[in-house]
Amino acid sequence: LSDGGLATFTVAGNLVQRFLRSGNLGRLIAVGIVYAFPFGGGKKLEDLIIATDIDTDTLVIWYVDRDTRRLMPITSDDIPEIFDDDISGSAYGLATYTSPYTGDDYVFVSQSTGDKIRQLRLYTDADDNITFDIVRTIKLRDAGAAAQAPRPGVG
């Protein structure tokens, strides 16, 4: 949506839900999916819809209710900011990844104006809501400086 919200539709194109910017829901920018996220000690698997919120610098997370086909909020009340220690940009783009080795689910989030990407590991809190730990920060090279850097064998 042009105002930074999120909408869901049926296969026929009928509107199911709309999440608009209001209250503690800010401007949603990018959306990703995590399939079969484990809840309740892995006894229940749910598909997650994850969005970056540029206004609050964090993630907004829903699970897909299989019976109603509606998105149900599951973001932890204590979810931290992603780039709270860096004033050069808040959460913008995202990509999701599930490790084939550990089964852990990750979200990679880029900054709106900065030069960093943060890798976040998703997990459930004590109330079975979802939050994250920061695994690492990747600093991107300045593309202009990289283009000007001397290259071996080029004179």
PyMOL commands that set and color helices and strands:
alter all, ss='L'
color gray80, all
select helices_A, chain A and resi 143-148
alter helices_A, ss='H'
color red, helices_A
select strands_A, chain A and resi 6-9+15-19+28-39+44-53+58-64+71-73+91-98+105-111+116-124+130-139
alter strands_A, ss='S'
color yellow, strands_A
deselect
rebuild
show_as cartoon
